[in-house]
């Protein structure tokens, strides 16, 4: 039996995950604040590419899942010969969609079977997710438009502000909708959606820019036309919170993402109290990070700009 559980905003240490989650649990895409790990006792598995890793040298969660399945994942994750796993996530983004579809159609990835469209989709999502959506490919290509169609329900929920209000069960339902679209695409029944690069510039710094996301492809447009370093902002709809992404195209763009995330956490972390056992914090990798995925941040754009500029003044201009 394979099951998906989403607990919005929850982030656990590896030790908490081992102690609190049942045997045959797989933490995915940031649920466990740790690099990829396996404990055969349990068993417990963490698939992640955010914390404690070199982002560009680490596969996305969905590609890790594909490789795990191809490498006989279910020799360990099985009961009486039946594939058994409960996936635990804290969000329902594109990487999670493909992880869930992959494990639920695992028979399509075992052995030397050829699944060219599914494998192509995993490769594209791997490149886009690894680079925070900034892998430089033609956004007007048929493949990119097909990817836009597959993930449109998610991007629509995110850009409209609906996502932040979703319960874990609603997020699971969204992922399952995505799974149906992925299989439609794999079977040649997918559609296409044109790119939407609309955005609003809020601040231009030395080598970086803060902008408001309007269209789902705004980040790509901004970085293509700029220096490749950014803070993306989305207001929290009905709440007083904001949602931020802090990133750069790669580690070759001099914008100290980790230092900025740490500085933002130092300011906000002690003052924000969540009604959660596992309080979310700002987090991420060396090329992309951001505010807590579901709960967002209380910091205003002006406060974030000030903190970013202070970090840059200490570490050198971007």
N, C-alpha and C positions, 0 to 999 in steps of 0.2 A: 504494500500500500504506500502511495506517495501522496503527501499532503503539504499544502502551503499555509503558513501562518504569518501574518504581518502585524507587528506591534509598532504602530507609528511612533517614530522618534526614539525608540529604545536603543540603547547602545550598551553592550556588556563587555567586560574584560573576558579573556579566555578562561580564567579561573571561574568567574561567575557562570559562564556558559556551561562549563563542565559540571558545575555543582547544581545548577538550576534547570537545565534543559534535559529532557529524557534521552535515553540511548537512541541511536539512529537519527540524531539531530544534525542538520547541516546549516550553519550560519552563512548567510549570503550577503554580499555587497554592503558591508558596513554595519551589520547587526552586531558583530563581534569586533571590538576595537583592537585588532591584531592582524598580522600577516597570515597567509595561508598556513593552516596547521591541521594535523591529523592526530587524534588519539584513538588507537585501536581498541583501547578499553572503553567500552560504551556501545558502539563507537561514536565519536563526535568528529565533525569535520568543519573547518572554516575555509570558505572561498572568498577572497577579498583582494582588492588591489589599491586600497587607499592608505592604510596605516602601516608604517614601518617597512615600506618598500620603495624601490626606485620605480616610479610610475611608468616611465617609458620602457622599462625592462621587464614589466610584469603584465601578464595577460589579464584581460577583463574577466569578470566573474563568469560570464557565459562561456567564454573560451576555456577557462579552467574546468567548467562543468563538462563541456564536450570532451576534453582530453581525459578527464576522470572516468567518464562513461566508457570511452574507447579503451581505457587502461584497466577495465574490469572493476569499476566502482562497486558493482553489485556482488562481487565475491566477498566483500566485507559488509556492505549494507544490504543484508538479506536475512529473512527469517524463514527457515524451512524451504529455502530455494526461491522465495518470493521477494522481489525487490521491495525494500522497505526504507523509507526516509521521510522525515518531516523537515521541510525547509523553513527557516526562520529569517524574515527580513524586517526592515523598519521603514521601507518605502516601496514604491511600485514603479520604478523608472524602467527605461527600455532594457537595460541590462537584466533586471529581474524578470521582465517579460520573456526574454530569450532563455534565461536559465530555466524557468518553469516549463516552457514549451519543450526544451531540450530533454529534461529529465523525464517528462511525461510521454515523450516519444523516443525514449532511449534506444529502442530496438532499431531505429533508423541510423544509429551512430556506432553500432557494435560491429566489429570486424572490418572488412574491407568494402562495406557497402558504399555506393556512390550516391550522395545527396547533394548535387552541385548547388542548388538554390539555397538550401538550408545552410550549407557550409559557407557559401558566399555571404549570406546574411550575417552569420556569426562573425566572419572576418571583418565585415564592414562595421558592425556594432562594436567589435573589439577595437578597431582603429578609432572610431568616433568616441567611445567611452573612455578609452585610455587617454585621449587628448582633450577631453572635456568638450567634445563636439567640434574640435578645430583641426582635424586632419584635413589637409588642403586637397579636396576633390571637387570636381565640377558639380555645384549644387543644382545645375540645370540638366544634369544627365538623367537618363531614364532610371538608373539604379537608385540615385538619390531621391527621385520623385516616388519610386516604389517604397523606399524606406520611410519617406514622409507619410505615405498612405498607411503603412502598417502601424505606425506609432501615433497616428493622428488623435485617437481618443485620449492618449496620455498627454500629448502636447497641448491639446485643447483644454484638458482639466488643469494643467499647470499654468498656462498663460491666462486662463479665466479666473484663477483664484479658487476654483472648486476643490483642487487637490488637498489644500491645507485643512479643509473641513471634513475630509473623508475619514470614516472609521476604518479599522483594520479589515473588517469584513468587506466593506465597499472597495477597498484597495485590492483585495483578493479577487473580487468580481471583475475589476478592471483588468487585472493580469490575465484572467481566464478569457476575457474578450480578446485581449491581445494574442493569446495562444491560438484562438480560432483564426485570426487574421494571418498569423505567421504560417499556419498550415495551409491556408488558402493561397498565400504567396508561394509556398513550396510546391503546391500542386498546380501552379500557373494560373490561379484565379484572382490575383491581386489587382489593385488599382494604382493610380498615380495621383499625387498632389503637388502643385507648384510650390516652390519655396516662398517663405514670407520673412523678409529681412527688416521689417519696420522696427524702428527704435528711436529713442530720444536721448541725446547726449546731455548728461547732468554736470560733468566736470571733466576738464582736460588737464592732466598733470604732465610732468616731465617723463615721457615714455609710457604713460598709461592713461586710461580713460575710464570714467564711471558713466554707465549708461543704463537707461531703463529699457527692459525687454518688453516689446509689444508683439512682434512676430516670433515664431519658434526658431527662425534661422538668424535672429538678430546678432547673436554673438559671433557667428561666422563672418557676417558682413563687417562688423566693427573691427575685428582682428585682421581681416584681409586688407582693410583700408588703413589701418593704424600700425602701431608698433608691436602688436601681439600680446599686450598686457592689459588687464582690465579688472574692474569691479562691476559686476552686473547686479542690478537692483530690481526687485519686484515688490511693490507694496502688498501688505497682507490682507487686502480686501476689507472684511468687516472688522478686523482686529487692528490694534495700533502697532503691530509688528511689521518688520520688513524682512525680506528674504534676499540674501546676498550670495553671489558666487565670486570668488577671488581666483584669478588664474592667469596663465600665460600659455602660449602655444607649445613651448617646450622649455627645458632647463637651460637652453641656450639663449633665451630671452632674459636679461638681467632684471628680474622682478621677484623679490624674496618672499614667495608665497607662505612658506612655513613661518617665517618671522612675523609676517603680517597677521596670520591666523593666531599665533601665540599672543601677540599684542592685543588683538581684539578679545581673546578669551580672558586675558589678564584684567581688562577693563570691565567686561560684562559678566564673566563667569561667577564672581562672588556675589553679584547683586541680583541675579535672575533665579527665582525659586520656582521650580516646576513641581506639579503634583505627580511626580513619577519617582519610582525607586531608583531608576537609572537616569539621572538628569542629563539631557543632551547638551552638548557643547559645540562650539565651532570646531571643525576638524577638516582633514583632507590629506593630500599628498604634497609632493614637492612642486607640482605644477598646477594643481587645482584643489580648492577647498571651499568652505563656505559656512554660513550659519546653520544651526540645526535644521534638518530637512523639513520637518513638519512645523515645529514651533516658531522658527524664525528668530529674529533679533529685535531687541528694544532700542538698539542704537539707531540714531537718525543718519541719513546720508551725510550730513555735515560732520557728525561725529566720526563716522567711518573715514571720510576724506582726511580729517585732521590726524587720525591715528596712522593711516597709510603714509601720509607725508612725513610724519615724525619718524616712522621706521625707515623710510627712504633717506631721510637726512642723516641717520646713523649709519646705514649700510652703504650709502652711495646712491646716486641717482639711477633711475631705471634707464 
